[in-house]
């Protein structure tokens, strides 16, 4: 990007007042959004007000609308639901109610509203904005406000954030609360394995490998009862003891008749006599602490919302801040609402294919992937390509690797290939630890942590001869490597060895999987989200342990090699005071400033501190050194504790994000292999020796992109094993702002209002996850 950076120091909130409210059903992460709006608002010198109990509080006024301070939002990051309440409000639906609300806001000079809620809440906000000048005129006529107030507060600016666990809002890939709700569902589904909402139903089916899913947008075909029972009895014959069927709220058959979990249960019991239990999740989905993803999403959105309010003019339409892929975007609120209503209309009229398309590419991709992975076509119907594809895991274990292997194996089989699993990475490859792997072999792998295939850090260079022999023996026509930085180095070595060994002249693809998130060519890698949740959970517990003791600072060391992703994002999600990373050099003056900052903090009502340090951030300023420095400098003001998180960051069951990301990216990589095999098959053999036949599939801003590994060399710092440029460094100031440091924040990427895109079928294949 060649633009001049635009810094928000030029945007001042002086003289402006912002009201923040949450409305509709509560969703985890709403508090993180409220915290970010309050702190960013105060940071830019605006006044910020809580509106308690949603629109009801706005109508009632009084002490429901109060000015807040920096400390008002401390310790709410890890709390589920919303601390400011969100009542449904009949009065706001009447003009009389809105008149009263306008009066209450004008009394306090509030002309900027940040509304966090579902489509109902946001539609209400837009109507309020359209009526605003009329409402003020009416208040003036009634003598409640003077003409000067009508002029001074002539315009109401509104920015929305979507907080809804259903993720049913068009124009945004992920709404605040969805990821946390998936965490709850998957905890329950992993324990027993039926859920309420449709997006949730679909993604949780992807994430736990359900056998059958019923959602309103995709009614089953005529005769589904028979096909389902046949599939379930086949599974029993294959010794699969547990079958999971997910029924979404509002599921219907192709004649618009409701399908309920009870109906499905009765069917299974009557026809097959299987022992069947129904679990209805209901409000479990709304409970619990917000996930790391939701906290970071909500914090980014909250800051973005304040920027949007500062930049708003009377001519800008009410907007929604949301995430597209990995990029914050602003969309006109009413376009999103209209699109969301179109989906409902299409479904009411039975136009299901249209409904899926209107839902957006993320939903469409999920549905296609789910259909591909859950139902095995009979062998007789599968194509036969006579290609053999090998899959291996390389590097350290990362949660989600197994989901990626399962997806690759099943897509490969569906495409007609023979799939081979390599045990223990390149080392196992050299030793011939290779076996054919079937559809059923990978059943139940999605929720398993670590690497079932086994993984080693060993690089292929010293085994080239032996690996080439094995590739010849098993006639391997393509390679899929799932792993971290070693996997990337391994592919570079194999492609360099093509001159000497024809065996390596085959399509090869890498899917990034490492907790460190340090692979060039991808914003995310499988496993990093799970590690982030582990770090965040631990920080929450540590903060909780300190709630009894006053004035304590915790120093926590995270993994990541030289890559500061986990330390930085963990700090953002846990609400830390500082994060020391290798990418941003720090000296003794900075350490001193941090200690002074904490000393000041201890004088307020928030009497505890949290500092994260990446394991390799500085060879001399070790975790022990920083601990001793803080202990000495903090004498009489605070005491210190330190904690090294270690290998627990690699372990545990994969998070919903890692399961889905692993599943989708791996399925896409396998489809690329099929395409390349067709392109490079000549005279009875596969021969691929161009750079574009050795690729890494990565998430770049909004899209999944295949990039030749040869081209990624220039983007890599090989000494420190990190990409030369990392997108998340842009979020560093965010953490500092939210921890009350003065800093400079480049906002060049934000600010342009976009339109809600209608996705063509072609785009749905190539687009976001």
C-alpha positions in Angstrom: 0.0 0.0 0.0 1.6 3.2 -1.1 -0.7 5.7 0.6 0.5 8.2 3.2 -0.4 6.9 6.6 -3.2 8.8 8.2 -3.0 9.2 12.0 -5.9 9.7 14.3 -4.1 12.3 16.4 -5.7 14.7 13.9 -9.1 13.5 14.9 -10.2 15.2 18.1 -13.3 14.3 20.2 -13.1 17.6 22.2 -16.6 18.9 22.7 -18.2 15.7 21.5 -20.3 13.4 23.6 -20.7 9.7 22.8 -23.5 7.4 24.2 -22.9 3.7 24.2 -25.7 1.1 24.6 -26.2 -2.6 24.2 -29.6 -3.8 23.0 -31.4 -7.1 22.2 -30.2 -10.5 23.3 -26.8 -10.3 25.1 -23.7 -11.8 23.4 -20.3 -12.5 24.9 -17.8 -9.8 23.8 -20.3 -6.9 24.2 -18.3 -5.8 27.3 -15.0 -5.8 25.4 -16.7 -3.5 22.8 -18.1 -1.2 25.5 -14.7 -1.0 27.1 -13.0 -0.1 23.8 -15.6 2.6 22.9 -15.3 4.1 26.4 -11.5 4.1 26.5 -11.0 5.2 22.9 -13.6 7.9 23.4 -11.9 9.3 26.5 -8.5 8.9 24.8 -9.6 11.3 22.0 -11.0 13.7 24.7 -14.7 13.1 24.1 -17.1 12.6 26.9 -18.6 9.1 27.1 -21.9 8.1 28.6 -23.3 4.7 29.5 -26.9 4.2 28.5 -28.1 1.5 30.9 -30.7 -1.1 29.9 -30.6 -0.3 26.2 -33.3 1.9 24.6 -35.4 1.6 27.8 -32.8 3.5 29.7 -32.6 6.1 26.9 -36.3 6.7 27.2 -36.3 6.7 31.0 -33.3 9.0 31.3 -32.3 10.1 34.8 -29.5 7.9 36.2 -29.8 5.5 33.3 -27.5 7.8 31.3 -24.3 8.6 33.1 -20.9 9.9 32.2 -18.2 7.3 32.7 -14.5 7.3 33.5 -11.5 5.1 32.4 -11.8 2.9 35.5 -15.6 2.3 34.9 -14.7 -0.4 32.4 -11.9 -2.1 34.1 -12.3 -5.8 34.8 -15.2 -6.3 32.4 -13.2 -7.7 29.5 -13.6 -11.3 30.8 -17.2 -11.0 31.8 -19.9 -12.6 29.6 -23.1 -10.8 28.5 -23.3 -7.0 29.0 -22.6 -5.1 32.2 -24.8 -2.2 31.1 -27.9 -4.3 30.5 -30.0 -4.6 27.4 -33.8 -4.5 27.9 -36.3 -4.9 25.1 -38.2 -1.6 24.8 -41.8 -1.1 23.7 -41.7 2.6 24.4 -38.9 3.3 21.9 -41.1 1.8 19.1 -43.5 4.8 19.6 -42.7 8.3 18.4 -43.6 9.5 21.9 -40.8 7.2 23.4 -38.3 8.4 20.8 -39.2 12.1 21.6 -38.4 11.5 25.3 -35.2 9.7 24.3 -34.1 12.6 22.1 -34.8 15.0 25.0 -32.7 13.0 27.4 -29.8 12.9 25.0 -29.9 16.6 24.1 -29.9 17.5 27.9 -26.5 15.9 28.0 -25.3 17.1 24.6 -25.0 13.5 23.2 -25.2 13.5 19.4 -23.1 10.4 18.8 -24.5 6.9 19.5 -22.7 3.6 19.4 -25.3 0.8 19.4 -24.2 -2.8 20.0 -27.0 -5.2 19.1 -28.8 -7.3 16.5 -30.6 -6.1 13.3 -33.7 -5.0 15.3 -31.7 -2.7 17.5 -29.8 -1.2 14.6 -32.9 -0.6 12.5 -34.4 1.2 15.5 -31.3 3.4 15.7 -31.5 4.3 12.1 -35.1 5.4 12.3 -34.2 7.5 15.4 -31.5 9.2 13.3 -33.8 9.9 10.4 -36.4 11.4 12.7 -33.9 13.3 14.9 -34.3 16.9 13.4 -38.1 16.5 13.5 -38.0 15.3 17.1 -35.9 18.4 18.1 -38.3 20.7 16.3 -41.2 19.2 18.2 -39.3 19.5 21.5 -38.6 23.2 20.7 -42.3 23.8 19.8 -43.3 22.3 23.2 -40.9 24.6 24.9 -38.7 21.8 26.2 -35.5 22.9 24.5 -34.6 26.2 23.0 -33.8 27.0 19.3 -30.1 27.2 20.0 -30.1 23.6 21.1 -32.0 22.6 17.9 -29.1 24.2 15.9 -26.3 23.0 18.1 -27.4 19.4 18.2 -28.9 19.3 14.7 -27.4 16.0 13.6 -27.3 12.5 15.3 -24.4 10.2 14.2 -24.9 6.5 14.6 -22.4 3.7 14.3 -23.5 0.1 14.9 -21.7 -3.0 16.0 -23.4 -6.4 15.5 -23.6 -8.2 18.8 -25.6 -11.4 18.1 -24.8 -15.0 18.7 -26.7 -16.1 15.5 -24.3 -14.5 13.1 -27.3 -13.9 10.9 -26.4 -10.3 9.9 -25.5 -9.8 6.3 -22.3 -7.9 5.4 -20.2 -9.2 8.4 -18.2 -12.4 8.4 -18.4 -12.8 12.2 -20.6 -11.0 14.7 -19.5 -10.3 18.3 -20.5 -13.3 20.4 -20.6 -16.0 17.7 -17.2 -17.4 18.4 -17.9 -17.7 22.1 -21.2 -19.3 21.5 -19.4 -21.9 19.3 -17.0 -22.5 22.2 -20.0 -23.3 24.4 -21.7 -25.5 21.8 -18.5 -27.4 21.1 -17.8 -27.9 24.8 -21.2 -29.5 25.1 -21.0 -31.3 21.7 -17.5 -32.6 22.6 -18.9 -33.9 25.9 -22.0 -35.6 24.3 -22.2 -33.9 21.0 -28.2 -30.6 19.1 -28.1 -26.8 19.0 -30.3 -23.8 18.5 -29.3 -21.4 15.8 -28.6 -22.0 12.2 -25.2 -20.4 11.5 -24.2 -21.9 14.8 -25.7 -25.3 13.8 -23.7 -25.3 10.6 -20.3 -24.2 11.9 -20.6 -26.5 14.9 -21.4 -29.4 12.5 -18.2 -28.5 10.7 -16.3 -28.2 14.0 -17.4 -31.5 15.6 -17.9 -33.6 12.5 -21.7 -34.2 12.9 -23.3 -37.0 10.9 -26.4 -35.0 9.9 -27.4 -31.4 10.2 -30.8 -29.8 9.7 -30.9 -26.1 9.0 -33.7 -23.9 7.6 -31.7 -22.7 4.6 -31.0 -26.2 3.3 -34.0 -28.5 3.8 -33.2 -32.2 3.2 -34.4 -33.8 0.0 -37.5 -36.0 -0.3 -37.0 -39.3 1.5 -34.4 -37.9 3.9 -35.7 -40.2 6.6 -34.6 -43.3 4.7 -31.2 -41.8 3.7 -30.4 -40.7 7.3 -31.3 -44.1 8.8 -29.2 -45.9 6.1 -26.3 -43.7 6.9 -26.6 -44.2 10.7 -26.8 -48.0 10.3 -23.8 -48.0 8.0 -21.9 -46.0 10.7 -22.8 -48.7 13.3 -21.6 -51.4 11.0 -18.3 -49.4 10.7 -18.1 -49.5 14.5 -18.9 -45.8 14.9 -20.7 -45.9 18.3 -21.7 -42.3 18.6 -23.7 -40.4 16.0 -24.3 -36.7 16.3 -27.3 -35.1 14.7 -27.6 -31.3 15.0 -31.1 -29.8 14.6 -31.2 -26.0 14.3 -34.1 -23.9 15.6 -36.6 -23.4 12.7 -35.4 -26.4 10.7 -37.9 -27.5 8.0 -38.3 -30.2 5.3 -38.8 -29.4 1.6 -42.6 -29.0 2.1 -42.0 -26.4 4.8 -43.0 -28.8 7.6 -41.0 -28.3 10.8 -38.3 -30.8 11.7 -37.8 -31.0 15.5 -35.2 -32.8 17.5 -38.0 -34.9 19.1 -39.3 -35.9 15.6 -35.7 -37.0 14.6 -35.3 -38.9 17.9 -38.6 -40.8 17.5 -37.6 -41.7 13.9 -34.3 -43.1 14.9 -35.7 -45.0 17.9 -38.7 -46.5 15.8 -36.7 -47.5 12.7 -33.3 -48.4 14.2 -34.0 -48.9 17.9 -30.8 -46.9 18.7 -30.5 -45.4 22.2 -31.1 -41.7 21.4 -30.8 -38.6 23.7 -31.8 -35.1 23.0 -29.8 -32.2 24.4 -31.2 -28.7 23.8 -28.6 -26.0 24.3 -30.7 -22.9 24.7 -29.1 -20.3 26.9 -25.9 -22.3 27.4 -24.9 -20.6 24.2 -25.1 -17.2 25.7 -23.2 -18.0 28.9 -19.6 -18.1 29.9 -16.6 -15.9 29.4 -16.0 -14.4 25.9 -13.4 -16.1 23.7 -10.1 -14.5 22.7 -11.4 -14.0 19.2 -14.5 -12.1 20.4 -12.5 -9.9 22.8 -10.1 -8.9 20.0 -12.9 -8.5 17.4 -14.9 -6.4 19.8 -11.9 -4.3 20.9 -11.0 -3.6 17.2 -14.7 -2.8 16.4 -15.0 -0.5 19.4 -12.0 1.6 18.4 -13.2 1.6 14.8 -16.7 2.8 15.9 -15.2 5.8 17.7 -13.1 6.7 14.6 -16.2 6.4 12.5 -18.2 8.7 14.8 -15.4 11.3 14.8 -15.3 11.3 11.0 -19.0 11.3 10.5 -20.6 14.2 8.7 -24.4 15.0 8.4 -24.2 13.4 4.9 -22.7 10.0 5.9 -25.3 7.3 6.4 -25.5 5.4 9.6 -22.9 2.6 9.4 -22.0 -0.7 10.8 -18.3 -1.5 11.6 -17.6 -5.2 10.9 -14.9 -7.6 9.9 -14.4 -9.0 6.4 -11.9 -11.8 6.5 -9.3 -10.1 8.7 -10.0 -6.5 7.8 -12.2 -4.0 9.6 -14.7 -2.4 7.2 -17.6 0.1 7.4 -20.9 -0.7 5.7 -24.1 1.3 5.4 -26.4 0.0 8.2 -29.5 -0.1 6.1 -27.9 -2.1 3.3 -27.0 -4.8 5.8 -30.5 -4.7 7.3 -32.2 -5.0 3.9 -30.0 -7.9 2.9 -30.7 -9.7 6.2 -34.4 -9.2 5.6 -34.1 -10.5 2.0 -32.7 -13.8 3.4 -35.7 -14.2 5.7 -38.1 -13.4 2.8 -36.4 -15.9 0.4 -36.7 -18.6 3.1 -40.3 -17.8 3.8 -41.0 -18.2 0.1 -39.0 -21.5 -0.2 -36.2 -20.0 -2.3 -33.5 -21.8 -0.4 -30.6 -21.7 -2.9 -31.2 -17.9 -3.1 -31.2 -17.7 0.7 -27.8 -19.4 1.0 -26.4 -17.1 -1.7 -27.7 -14.0 0.1 -26.3 -15.1 3.4 -22.8 -14.4 2.0 -19.8 -16.3 0.9 -18.8 -17.4 4.4 -22.0 -19.2 5.0 -22.1 -20.7 1.5 -18.6 -22.0 1.8 -19.4 -23.6 5.2 -22.4 -25.3 3.8 -20.5 -26.6 0.7 -17.6 -27.9 2.9 -20.0 -29.5 5.3 -21.9 -31.3 2.5 -18.5 -32.5 1.0 -17.1 -33.9 4.3 -20.0 -35.5 6.0 -21.6 -37.7 3.4 -19.5 -40.3 1.7 -20.7 -41.2 -1.8 -20.8 -45.0 -2.5 -17.4 -46.2 -4.0 -19.1 -47.0 -7.3 -20.1 -43.3 -7.7 -16.6 -41.9 -6.9 -14.3 -41.0 -9.8 -11.0 -42.9 -10.1 -8.0 -40.8 -10.9 -5.2 -43.3 -10.1 -3.3 -40.5 -8.4 -1.7 -41.1 -5.0 -1.6 -38.1 -2.6 0.5 -38.1 0.6 -0.2 -36.0 3.7 2.2 -35.2 6.5 2.5 -33.0 9.6 5.8 -31.1 10.1 7.0 -29.0 13.0 5.5 -28.8 16.5 2.0 -30.0 17.2 -0.8 -27.4 16.8 -4.4 -27.8 17.7 -6.5 -28.2 14.5 -3.9 -30.2 12.5 -6.2 -33.3 12.8 -9.2 -31.4 11.5 -7.0 -30.4 8.5 -5.9 -34.0 7.9 -9.5 -35.2 8.1 -10.7 -32.6 5.6 -7.9 -33.3 3.1 -8.4 -37.1 3.3 -12.1 -36.9 2.7 -11.9 -34.3 -0.1 -9.1 -36.3 -1.7 -11.2 -39.5 -1.6 -14.2 -37.6 -3.0 -12.1 -36.4 -5.9 -11.0 -39.9 -6.7 -7.5 -40.1 -5.3 -5.8 -42.7 -3.1 -4.8 -41.0 0.1 -1.6 -41.9 2.1 -0.7 -40.8 5.6 2.9 -40.2 6.5 3.7 -40.8 10.2 6.2 -38.6 12.0 6.9 -36.0 9.3 9.9 -36.1 6.9 11.8 -38.4 9.2 9.0 -41.0 9.1 8.7 -40.4 5.3 12.4 -41.4 4.9 11.8 -44.5 7.0 8.8 -45.6 4.9 6.2 -45.0 7.7 3.5 -44.5 5.1 0.0 -46.1 5.0 -3.1 -45.7 2.9 -5.8 -43.9 4.9 -9.6 -44.3 4.3 -12.7 -42.1 4.9 -13.6 -43.9 8.1 -10.0 -43.7 9.5 -10.3 -40.0 10.1 -13.8 -40.1 11.7 -13.8 -38.2 15.0 -10.5 -36.4 14.4 -11.9 -32.9 14.3 -12.0 -32.3 18.0 -8.7 -34.0 18.8 -5.8 -31.9 20.0 -2.1 -32.4 18.9 -1.1 -34.4 15.8 -2.5 -37.9 15.5 -0.2 -38.6 12.5 2.8 -37.6 14.6 5.1 -34.7 13.8 8.8 -34.0 13.8 10.8 -30.8 13.3 13.4 -32.6 11.1 13.9 -31.1 7.7 14.1 -33.2 4.5 17.5 -32.1 3.2 19.5 -34.9 4.9 17.0 -37.6 3.8 16.4 -36.5 0.2 17.6 -39.8 -1.4 15.4 -41.9 1.0 12.3 -39.7 0.6 12.7 -39.9 -3.2 12.9 -43.7 -2.9 9.7 -43.8 -0.9 7.9 -41.5 -3.3 8.9 -43.9 -6.1 7.9 -47.0 -4.1 4.4 -45.7 -3.3 4.1 -43.8 -6.5 3.3 -40.5 -4.7 2.0 -37.9 -7.2 1.4 -35.0 -4.9 2.3 -33.8 -1.4 0.3 -31.9 1.2 2.3 -30.6 4.2 0.5 -29.3 7.2 2.8 -27.5 9.6 4.8 -24.5 10.7 8.0 -22.7 9.7 9.8 -26.1 9.2 7.1 -27.2 6.7 7.8 -24.0 4.7 11.6 -24.6 4.9 11.0 -28.3 3.9 9.1 -27.3 0.8 11.8 -24.9 -0.2 14.3 -27.7 0.2 12.2 -30.2 -1.8 11.7 -27.8 -4.6 15.4 -27.0 -4.7 16.1 -30.8 -5.0 13.9 -31.1 -8.1 16.9 -30.7 -10.4 18.4 -33.8 -9.0 15.3 -35.9 -8.3 12.4 -36.2 -10.7 10.3 -37.7 -7.8 9.9 -34.2 -6.4 8.5 -32.8 -9.6 5.0 -33.1 -8.3 2.4 -30.6 -7.0 3.1 -29.7 -3.4 1.0 -27.5 -1.1 1.5 -26.3 2.4 -1.2 -25.5 4.9 0.1 -23.3 7.8 -0.3 -24.8 11.2 1.7 -23.5 14.2 0.8 -21.8 17.5 3.4 -19.1 16.8 1.6 -17.8 13.7 5.0 -17.0 12.2 4.6 -18.4 8.6 5.1 -15.9 5.8 2.2 -15.7 3.4 -0.6 -16.1 5.9 -2.3 -13.8 8.5 -3.3 -16.8 10.5 -2.1 -20.3 11.1 -4.0 -23.3 12.4 -3.4 -23.6 16.2 -2.8 -19.9 17.0 -6.4 -19.3 18.1 -6.4 -22.2 20.5 -3.1 -21.1 22.0 -4.5 -17.5 22.3 -7.5 -18.9 24.2 -5.2 -20.8 26.5 -3.2 -17.7 27.3 -6.3 -15.6 27.8 -7.9 -18.2 30.1 -4.7 -18.4 32.2 -4.5 -14.6 32.4 -8.1 -14.4 33.5 -7.4 -17.0 36.3 -4.3 -15.1 37.3 -6.2 -11.8 37.5 -8.9 -13.5 39.5 -6.4 -14.9 41.9 -5.2 -11.3 42.5 -8.6 -10.0 43.2 -8.2 -10.7 47.0 -4.7 -9.2 47.1 -4.1 -5.5 46.5 -1.3 -4.1 44.3 0.1 -7.0 42.5 1.7 -7.3 39.1 2.0 -10.5 37.1 4.6 -11.1 34.5 3.7 -13.9 32.0 6.0 -15.5 29.4 4.4 -16.7 26.2 5.7 -19.0 23.4 6.1 -18.0 19.8 9.8 -18.1 19.0 10.7 -14.6 17.8 7.2 -13.9 16.7 5.3 -11.6 19.1 1.8 -12.6 17.8 0.7 -14.6 20.9 2.2 -12.0 23.4 0.6 -9.0 21.6 -2.8 -10.5 20.9 -2.9 -12.2 24.3 -2.2 -8.8 25.8 -5.1 -7.3 23.8 -7.5 -10.1 24.8 -6.5 -10.2 28.4 -6.3 -6.4 28.9 -2.6 -6.4 29.8 -0.6 -3.3 30.6 2.3 -4.1 28.4 3.6 -6.7 26.0 7.3 -7.1 25.3 8.0 -8.5 21.8 11.1 -8.9 19.6 9.6 -7.0 16.7 9.4 -3.7 18.7 12.8 -3.2 20.4 12.6 -1.9 23.9 15.3 -0.5 26.3 15.7 0.2 29.9 13.9 3.6 29.5 10.8 1.8 28.3 10.9 -0.7 31.1 11.2 2.2 33.6 8.3 4.0 31.9 6.2 0.8 32.3 7.0 0.6 36.0 6.0 4.2 36.5 2.8 3.7 34.6 1.9 0.8 36.9 2.8 2.8 39.9 0.3 5.5 38.8 -2.3 2.8 38.1 -2.0 1.4 41.6 -3.2 4.8 42.9 -6.5 4.2 41.2 -9.2 1.7 42.0 -7.5 -0.9 39.7 -4.9 -2.3 41.8 -3.3 -5.0 39.7 -1.2 -5.2 36.6 -0.5 -7.8 33.9 2.6 -7.8 31.6 3.2 -10.3 28.9 6.7 -11.1 27.5 7.4 -13.2 24.4 10.1 -15.8 25.1 12.7 -14.4 22.7 11.8 -10.7 22.9 15.3 -9.8 24.2 18.2 -12.0 25.1 19.3 -9.9 28.0 16.0 -8.6 29.4 14.8 -12.1 30.3 11.6 -12.8 32.1 13.6 -13.2 35.3 15.4 -9.9 34.7 12.1 -8.1 34.1 10.6 -9.7 37.2 13.5 -8.6 39.4 13.5 -5.1 37.9 9.8 -4.7 38.6 10.1 -6.2 42.1 12.9 -3.8 43.0 11.4 -0.7 41.4 7.9 -1.5 42.7 9.0 -1.9 46.3 6.4 -0.5 48.7 3.9 0.1 45.8 3.3 -3.4 44.4 4.7 -6.9 44.5 5.4 -9.2 41.6 4.7 -12.8 40.5 5.9 -14.5 37.4 4.6 -17.3 35.3 6.0 -19.2 32.3 3.1 -20.7 30.3 5.2 -23.3 28.4 3.9 -26.2 26.4 0.3 -26.0 27.6 -0.1 -23.4 24.8 0.3 -26.2 22.2 -2.1 -28.6 23.8 -5.8 -29.0 24.4 -8.8 -29.5 22.2 -8.8 -27.1 19.2 -11.0 -24.0 19.4 -13.9 -23.7 17.0 -12.0 -21.2 14.9 -9.0 -23.6 14.4 -11.4 -26.5 13.6 -13.2 -24.5 11.0 -10.1 -22.7 9.6 -8.3 -26.1 9.5 -11.2 -27.8 7.8 -11.8 -25.1 5.1 -8.2 -24.2 4.2 -7.3 -27.9 4.0 -10.3 -28.8 1.8 -9.3 -25.9 -0.5 -5.7 -27.0 -0.7 -6.8 -30.5 -1.7 -9.0 -29.1 -4.5 -5.9 -27.2 -5.7 -3.9 -30.4 -5.8 -6.6 -32.1 -7.9 -6.5 -29.1 -10.4 -2.6 -29.2 -10.5 -2.6 -33.0 -11.0 -4.8 -32.6 -14.1 -2.7 -29.7 -15.5 0.6 -31.5 -15.0 -0.3 -35.1 -16.1 1.5 -35.8 -19.4 2.2 -39.0 -21.2 1.1 -41.2 -18.4 2.9 -39.4 -15.6 2.8 -36.3 -13.4 5.6 -33.8 -14.0 5.5 -30.4 -12.3 8.7 -28.4 -12.0 7.5 -24.7 -12.1 7.5 -22.5 -9.1 3.7 -22.3 -9.1 3.4 -26.0 -8.4 4.9 -25.6 -4.9 2.6 -23.3 -3.0 1.5 -22.1 0.4 -2.2 -21.5 1.0 -2.6 -18.6 3.3 -5.2 -16.1 4.6 -4.3 -12.7 3.3 -6.6 -9.9 4.5 -9.9 -11.0 3.0 -9.0 -14.0 0.9 -7.4 -17.4 0.8 -4.5 -17.2 -1.6 -2.1 -19.7 -3.1 1.4 -18.3 -3.2 4.5 -20.0 -4.7 7.0 -20.6 -1.8 9.8 -19.3 -4.0 8.1 -15.9 -4.1 7.7 -15.8 -0.3 11.5 -16.0 0.3 11.9 -12.2 -0.1 9.2 -11.7 2.6 11.0 -13.9 5.1 13.5 -13.2 7.9 15.1 -16.6 7.9 17.4 -15.9 10.9 14.4 -15.2 13.3 11.9 -17.3 11.4 9.3 -14.6 11.0 7.7 -12.7 8.1 9.4 -9.3 7.5 6.0 -7.6 7.6 3.3 -8.7 10.0 -0.3 -7.3 9.9 -0.9 -7.5 13.6 1.8 -5.0 14.5 -0.8 -2.4 13.3 -2.9 -3.5 16.3 -0.2 -2.8 18.8 -1.2 0.8 19.4 -4.7 -0.5 20.1 -3.4 -2.5 23.1 -1.5 0.6 24.3 -4.4 3.0 24.0 -6.7 0.6 25.9 -4.0 0.4 28.6 -3.9 4.3 28.8 -0.6 4.9 26.9 -0.2 7.8 24.6 0.7 6.5 21.2 0.4 7.0 17.4 -2.2 4.9 15.5 -2.2 4.6 11.7 -5.9 4.6 10.6 -5.2 4.6 6.9 -7.0 1.3 6.4 -10.3 2.4 8.0 -12.6 5.1 6.9 -14.0 4.2 3.5 -17.6 3.3 3.5 -18.1 0.2 1.3 -21.2 -1.4 -0.1 -22.5 -4.8 0.9 -21.3 -7.0 -1.9 -23.6 -9.6 -3.5 -21.4 -12.6 -4.1 -21.5 -14.3 -7.4 -21.1 -18.2 -7.3 -17.6 -17.9 -8.7 -16.5 -15.6 -5.9 -17.9 -18.0 -3.3 -15.3 -20.6 -4.4 -12.3 -18.3 -4.2 -13.5 -16.0 -1.4 -13.1 -15.7 2.3 -13.4 -18.5 4.7 
